[in-house]
Amino acid sequence: MPNTRDIRRRIKSVKNTAQITKAMEMVAASKMRRAQQAAMAGRSYSELLNRVLVSLRDHVDKEEHPLLAVREVKKTLVILLTSDKGLCGALNTNLLRDAAQLEVATTLFVAIGRKGASFLARTGRQMIADFTLPDSPTFLQTKAVSKFCLEKFLSGEVDKVTLLYPKFVNTLLQRPANLGLLPITAEKAEGMTPTPEMTGSVASPIVEESTMGEYLFEPTSQAVLNVILPYSFHFEVFQKILDARASEQSARMVAMKAATDNAKNLVKDLTLEYNKVRQASITTELLEITTAQMALG
């Protein structure tokens, strides 16, 4: 049975750990609010961009634009979006489990985040680029990633581009999602409408061209499409990176809160054990004194 000194040391150690995890929880909560606000800020713009794409798709020949043309998939480029740091629960573990199931021979990876880059290097998968982004990336910073992937697709090195990222459902739930980005199909354009992931609010339904009225494109719909398709791809990558940041900070806040609660429960258990040991020690000392007094007559 441990003595009271050892138990006091453990209690002090656990309390110190609880203070650290509580501080990390507060920092993650602050970052989570900013990340969610940043992710939500572009949702209205994303919806409007989607409406324009839906209107454009029926005015052009999909085979004329390389970003719309569907070809036989021989090589797939996967943008693996993980965190740089740990202490965010099973967020990265679930994501990397899905990445491990992808075909090794036909899949190329672009890693965003140290956890994903470390996994790809450790498992010997084909990683052709590694990017590091801050907690609150700008559109220009994320465009370096999407531009690199766009060049690989247009050059014919890969036939499909997908994004494997932690989809934000709510503060307590984030699910791994593999989103197809290139080629941009009609279904993909429709899928760009924001979903009620952040706040649980009902997203606006897709409004088809027939209910919106006619758009007039100048100089031509093809010229507009040549500009808006690459931009929509860049913006989609940017938006999903912001969503992933919100998922990361939410998962970290929940994990740190759970760690703090567990530490507090452990302190209670250790305090109870300390009191039992102390009471047993006092009882033993009283028995020894009583026994000695009786022996002396």
C-alpha positions in Angstrom: 0.0 0.0 0.0 1.4 3.4 -0.9 2.3 5.8 1.9 0.7 9.3 2.3 3.8 11.0 0.9 3.6 9.1 -2.4 -0.2 9.9 -2.7 0.4 13.6 -2.0 3.0 13.7 -4.8 0.6 12.0 -7.2 -2.2 14.5 -6.3 0.1 17.4 -6.8 1.2 16.0 -10.2 -2.3 15.4 -11.4 -3.4 18.9 -10.3 -0.6 20.4 -12.3 -1.6 18.4 -15.3 -5.2 19.5 -14.9 -4.1 23.2 -14.9 -2.2 22.6 -18.2 -5.0 20.8 -19.9 -7.5 23.5 -18.7 -5.3 26.2 -20.2 -5.0 24.3 -23.5 -8.8 23.8 -23.5 -9.3 27.6 -23.2 -6.8 28.3 -26.0 -8.5 25.7 -28.3 -11.9 27.2 -27.5 -10.8 30.7 -28.5 -9.2 29.3 -31.7 -12.3 27.2 -32.4 -14.6 30.2 -32.4 -12.3 32.1 -34.8 -12.0 29.1 -37.1 -15.8 28.5 -37.2 -16.4 32.2 -38.0 -13.8 32.1 -40.8 -15.4 28.9 -42.3 -18.9 30.4 -42.1 -17.9 33.7 -43.6 -17.5 32.3 -47.1 -20.6 30.2 -47.2 -22.8 32.8 -48.8 -20.2 33.5 -51.4 -19.8 29.7 -52.1 -23.5 29.4 -52.6 -23.6 32.3 -55.1 -20.6 30.8 -56.9 -22.4 27.5 -57.1 -25.5 29.1 -58.7 -23.4 30.6 -61.4 -21.8 27.3 -62.2 -25.1 25.6 -62.3 -26.3 28.2 -64.8 -23.1 27.9 -66.9 -23.1 24.1 -67.2 -26.0 24.0 -69.6 -24.6 26.6 -72.0 -21.2 25.0 -72.8 -19.9 21.7 -74.1 -18.4 19.9 -71.1 -15.8 18.2 -73.2 -14.4 21.5 -74.4 -13.0 22.5 -71.0 -10.3 20.3 -69.4 -11.6 20.8 -65.9 -15.0 19.4 -66.9 -13.8 16.5 -69.1 -14.1 13.1 -67.4 -11.3 10.7 -68.4 -10.2 7.2 -67.5 -8.7 7.3 -64.0 -5.2 5.9 -64.0 -3.7 8.1 -61.3 -5.5 9.8 -58.5 -4.1 12.8 -56.5 -5.3 13.0 -52.9 -4.9 16.1 -50.8 -4.5 14.7 -47.3 -5.4 17.4 -44.8 -4.3 16.7 -41.2 -3.2 18.8 -38.3 0.4 19.8 -37.4 0.0 19.0 -33.7 -1.6 16.2 -31.8 -3.8 16.3 -28.7 -7.0 16.4 -30.8 -8.5 13.1 -30.0 -9.0 10.6 -32.8 -9.3 13.3 -35.5 -6.0 12.3 -37.3 -6.3 8.6 -36.5 -9.7 8.3 -38.3 -8.4 10.3 -41.2 -5.2 8.3 -41.7 -7.1 5.0 -41.4 -9.1 6.0 -44.5 -5.9 7.1 -46.2 -4.3 3.7 -45.5 -7.2 2.0 -47.5 -6.4 3.9 -50.7 -4.6 2.0 -53.5 -0.9 2.5 -53.1 0.2 2.0 -56.8 -2.3 4.4 -58.3 -2.6 7.1 -55.6 -0.4 10.2 -55.2 -0.5 12.4 -52.1 -0.2 16.0 -51.3 0.1 16.5 -47.6 -1.1 19.5 -45.6 0.0 19.1 -42.0 2.9 17.3 -40.3 0.8 14.4 -39.1 -0.2 13.4 -42.6 3.3 13.9 -44.0 4.8 11.8 -41.2 2.2 9.0 -41.9 2.9 9.0 -45.7 6.7 8.9 -45.1 6.4 6.1 -42.6 4.1 3.9 -44.7 6.2 4.5 -47.9 3.4 6.1 -50.0 3.9 8.4 -52.9 4.0 11.9 -51.5 4.8 14.5 -54.2 4.4 17.6 -52.1 4.2 18.7 -48.5 2.7 22.1 -47.5 2.6 23.7 -44.0 -0.2 26.3 -43.4 -0.9 28.5 -40.4 -3.9 28.1 -38.1 -5.7 30.8 -40.0 -4.6 30.6 -43.6 -5.4 33.2 -46.2 -6.8 32.5 -49.7 -3.4 33.3 -51.2 -1.6 30.8 -49.0 -4.0 28.0 -49.8 -3.9 28.8 -53.5 -0.3 27.6 -53.6 -1.7 24.1 -52.8 -4.6 24.2 -55.2 -2.5 25.7 -58.0 0.0 22.8 -57.6 -2.8 20.2 -57.8 -4.4 22.0 -60.7 -1.2 21.9 -62.7 -0.8 18.2 -62.1 -4.3 17.6 -63.4 -4.0 19.8 -66.5 -0.7 18.3 -67.4 -2.2 14.8 -67.4 0.0 13.4 -64.6 -3.2 12.6 -62.6 -6.7 12.0 -63.9 -8.6 12.8 -60.7 -8.1 15.1 -57.6 -9.8 14.4 -54.3 -9.6 16.0 -50.9 -9.4 13.8 -47.7 -10.2 16.0 -44.8 -12.1 16.0 -41.4 -15.6 17.2 -42.2 -17.0 19.5 -39.5 -20.4 18.2 -38.3 -20.6 19.9 -34.9 -18.3 20.7 -32.0 -18.5 17.1 -30.8 -18.4 15.3 -34.1 -16.0 15.4 -37.1 -16.1 12.7 -39.8 -13.4 11.9 -42.4 -14.7 12.8 -45.9 -13.2 12.2 -49.3 -14.4 14.9 -51.6 -14.0 14.8 -55.4 -12.6 18.1 -56.7 -11.4 17.5 -60.3 -12.9 17.0 -62.8 -15.7 19.3 -61.9 -18.9 17.5 -62.9 -22.4 18.7 -62.8 -23.0 16.8 -59.6 -19.9 18.4 -58.1 -21.1 21.9 -59.0 -24.4 21.2 -57.3 -22.6 19.7 -54.2 -20.8 23.0 -53.6 -23.8 24.5 -51.9 -23.0 24.9 -48.2 -24.5 22.4 -45.8 -25.7 23.0 -42.2 -22.4 21.8 -40.7 -21.5 24.7 -38.5 -24.5 25.8 -36.7 -27.2 23.3 -37.5 -29.2 25.9 -39.5 -31.0 24.9 -42.7 -28.9 25.6 -45.8 -30.5 27.3 -48.7 -31.5 24.9 -51.4 -29.9 25.0 -54.8 -31.9 27.3 -57.0 -31.9 26.1 -60.6 -31.6 28.5 -63.5 -35.3 28.1 -64.3 -36.3 29.7 -61.0 -33.5 32.3 -61.0 -34.1 33.7 -64.4 -31.6 34.0 -67.2 -28.0 35.0 -66.7 -26.3 37.1 -69.3 -22.6 36.3 -69.7 -20.1 38.7 -71.2 -18.2 38.3 -73.5 -19.3 34.7 -73.7 -20.3 31.9 -71.4 -17.2 29.9 -72.4 -14.9 32.8 -71.5 -16.6 33.2 -68.1 -16.3 29.5 -67.6 -12.5 29.6 -68.4 -12.1 32.0 -65.5 -14.6 30.8 -63.0 -13.8 27.1 -63.0 -10.2 27.4 -61.8 -11.2 30.0 -59.3 -14.0 27.8 -58.0 -11.5 25.0 -57.5 -9.1 27.3 -55.6 -12.0 28.6 -53.4 -13.3 25.1 -52.7 -9.9 24.0 -51.4 -9.6 27.2 -49.3 -13.1 26.6 -47.8 -12.4 23.0 -46.9 -9.1 23.9 -45.3 -11.0 26.4 -43.1 -13.6 23.7 -42.3 -10.7 21.3 -41.3 -9.2 24.0 -39.0 -12.6 24.3 -37.3 -12.7 20.5 -36.9 -9.2 20.4 -35.5 -9.7 23.1 -32.9 -13.1 21.6 -31.9 -11.6 18.2 -31.5 -8.7 19.6 -29.4 -11.0 21.5 -27.1 -13.2 18.5 -26.5 -10.1 16.3 -25.9 -8.6 18.8 -23.4 -11.9 19.2 -21.6 -12.1 15.4 -21.2 -8.5 15.3 -20.0 -9.3 18.0 -17.4 -12.4 16.3 -16.2 -10.5 13.0 -15.9 -7.8 14.7 -14.0 -10.3 16.2 -11.5 -11.9 12.8 -11.0 -8.5 11.2 -10.4 -7.7 13.8 -7.8 -10.9 13.0 -6.0 -10.1 9.3 -6.1 -6.5 9.9 -4.8 -7.8 12.2 -2.1 -10.2 9.5 -0.9 -7.3 6.9 -1.0 -5.1 9.4 0.9 -7.7 9.8 3.6 -8.1 6.1 3.9 -4.4 5.5 4.2 -4.0 8.4 6.7 -6.9 7.0 8.8 -5.4 3.6 8.8 -2.1 5.0 9.9 -3.7 6.9 12.7 -5.7 3.8 13.8 -2.5 1.7 13.8 -0.6 4.3 15.9 -3.5 4.3 18.4 -3.5 0.6 18.7 0.3 0.5 19.2 0.0 3.1 21.9 -2.9 1.3 23.6 -1.0 -2.0 23.4 2.1 -0.6 24.8 0.2 1.0 27.7 -1.5 -2.3 28.5 1.8 -4.1 28.4 3.3 -1.7 30.9 0.5 -2.5 33.3 
